[in-house]
Amino acid sequence: MNWVKGTDLPAAARLQATATYVHRYTKEHVPAWAVQDGNSVVLFASDEDWLAHTNFPLNGDGSLRTTTPCMSSPTWPHNPELRR
């Protein structure tokens, strides 16, 4: 299994990634169940930021392997003290 950074995925695979991995926390996408009292944790500034800091598994034919979790490194846009 190969891994690729989200920004290196073809456009169609990027769309598939954002449709498949719905538990990401960006300014553009926060799952409704994650919001409490109007507040939520934002791990990435945007979906593009999420793609830039996330590696995705690929099948042998180069297609996105959606049965394996992706691996992200949050950028914490609202909490810089949490950055590594």
Buried (B, 14 or more C-beta within 10 A) or exposed (E): EEEBEBEEBEEEBBEBBBEBBEEBBBBBBBEEEEEEEEEBBBBBBBBBBBBBBBBBBBEEEEEBBBEEEBEBEBBBBEEEEEEE
